[in-house]
């Protein structure tokens, strides 16, 4: 399961593909105060990035992968 939905957090694992984007959006709409844990995420499809950029959830942990972390920090911390 690429995204594990817990009570107040979504934990991303390995490769999070386009198929998860709709579920992620629906979950974040129901849980606006939820946090996202990206520690073990190795690849994030841009559809999921768009969901995160729109919903702007708190990020509890950034990816261990330094390249992915730099990319996501830049995208998710930018002021639009």
C-alpha positions as a Markdown table, in Angstrom:
| # | Residue | x | y | z |
|---|---|---|---|---|
| 1 | Unk | 0.0 | 0.0 | 0.0 |
| 2 | Unk | 1.8 | 3.2 | -1.2 |
| 3 | Unk | -0.1 | 5.4 | 1.2 |
| 4 | Unk | -1.1 | 4.3 | 4.7 |
| 5 | Unk | -3.9 | 6.4 | 6.0 |
| 6 | Unk | -3.9 | 6.7 | 9.8 |
| 7 | Unk | -6.1 | 8.7 | 12.1 |
| 8 | Unk | -4.4 | 12.0 | 11.5 |
| 9 | Unk | -1.5 | 11.2 | 9.2 |
| 10 | Unk | -0.8 | 9.8 | 5.7 |
| 11 | Unk | 2.4 | 7.8 | 5.5 |
| 12 | Unk | 3.9 | 7.5 | 2.1 |
| 13 | Unk | 5.8 | 4.3 | 1.2 |
| 14 | Unk | 8.1 | 3.6 | -1.8 |
| 15 | Unk | 6.5 | 4.6 | -5.1 |
| 16 | Unk | 3.3 | 6.6 | -4.9 |
| 17 | Unk | 1.7 | 6.5 | -8.3 |
| 18 | Unk | -1.1 | 8.4 | -10.0 |
| 19 | Unk | -3.7 | 5.9 | -8.8 |
| 20 | Unk | -3.3 | 7.2 | -5.2 |
| 21 | Unk | -4.0 | 10.9 | -6.1 |
| 22 | Unk | -7.8 | 10.7 | -5.9 |
| 23 | Unk | -7.8 | 8.8 | -2.6 |
| 24 | Unk | -5.3 | 11.2 | -1.2 |
| 25 | Unk | -7.3 | 14.3 | -2.2 |
| 26 | Unk | -10.5 | 12.8 | -0.7 |
| 27 | Unk | -8.8 | 12.0 | 2.6 |
| 28 | Unk | -7.1 | 15.4 | 2.9 |
| 29 | Unk | -10.5 | 17.1 | 2.2 |
| 30 | Unk | -12.0 | 15.1 | 5.2 |
| 31 | Unk | -8.9 | 15.7 | 7.4 |
| 32 | Unk | -7.7 | 19.3 | 6.8 |
| 33 | Unk | -5.5 | 19.3 | 9.9 |
| 34 | Unk | -3.8 | 16.0 | 8.9 |
| 35 | Unk | 0.0 | 15.6 | 8.5 |
| 36 | Unk | 1.9 | 13.8 | 5.8 |
| 37 | Unk | 5.0 | 11.6 | 6.5 |
| 38 | Unk | 7.2 | 11.3 | 3.5 |
| 39 | Unk | 10.1 | 9.5 | 5.2 |
| 40 | Unk | 10.0 | 6.3 | 3.1 |
| 41 | Unk | 8.7 | 7.8 | -0.1 |
| 42 | Unk | 11.1 | 7.2 | -3.0 |
| 43 | Unk | 9.0 | 8.5 | -5.9 |
| 44 | Unk | 5.9 | 10.7 | -6.0 |
| 45 | Unk | 3.8 | 11.0 | -9.1 |
| 46 | Unk | 3.1 | 14.7 | -10.0 |
| 47 | Unk | -0.6 | 14.2 | -9.5 |
| 48 | Unk | 0.0 | 13.6 | -5.9 |
| 49 | Unk | 2.3 | 16.6 | -5.7 |
| 50 | Unk | -0.5 | 18.7 | -7.1 |
| 51 | Unk | -2.8 | 17.4 | -4.4 |
| 52 | Unk | -0.2 | 18.3 | -1.7 |
| 53 | Unk | 0.4 | 21.7 | -3.3 |
| 54 | Unk | -3.4 | 22.4 | -3.3 |
| 55 | Unk | -4.3 | 20.9 | 0.1 |
| 56 | Unk | -1.1 | 22.2 | 1.8 |
| 57 | Unk | -1.1 | 19.7 | 4.7 |
| 58 | Unk | 1.6 | 19.8 | 7.3 |
| 59 | Unk | 4.7 | 17.7 | 6.5 |
| 60 | Unk | 5.7 | 15.8 | 9.6 |
| 61 | Unk | 8.7 | 14.1 | 8.0 |
| 62 | Unk | 10.5 | 14.8 | 4.7 |
| 63 | Unk | 11.9 | 12.0 | 2.5 |
| 64 | Unk | 15.1 | 10.3 | 3.4 |
| 65 | Unk | 16.1 | 10.5 | -0.3 |
| 66 | Unk | 17.9 | 13.9 | -0.5 |
| 67 | Unk | 17.1 | 14.6 | -4.1 |
| 68 | Unk | 13.4 | 14.0 | -3.6 |
| 69 | Unk | 13.5 | 15.9 | -0.4 |
| 70 | Unk | 15.0 | 19.0 | -2.1 |
| 71 | Unk | 12.5 | 18.8 | -4.9 |
| 72 | Unk | 9.5 | 18.5 | -2.6 |
| 73 | Unk | 10.7 | 21.1 | -0.1 |
| 74 | Unk | 11.0 | 23.6 | -2.9 |
| 75 | Unk | 7.6 | 22.8 | -4.4 |
| 76 | Unk | 5.7 | 22.5 | -1.1 |
| 77 | Unk | 7.3 | 25.4 | 0.7 |
| 78 | Unk | 6.9 | 28.0 | -2.1 |
| 79 | Unk | 4.5 | 30.8 | -1.6 |
| 80 | Unk | 2.1 | 30.9 | -4.5 |
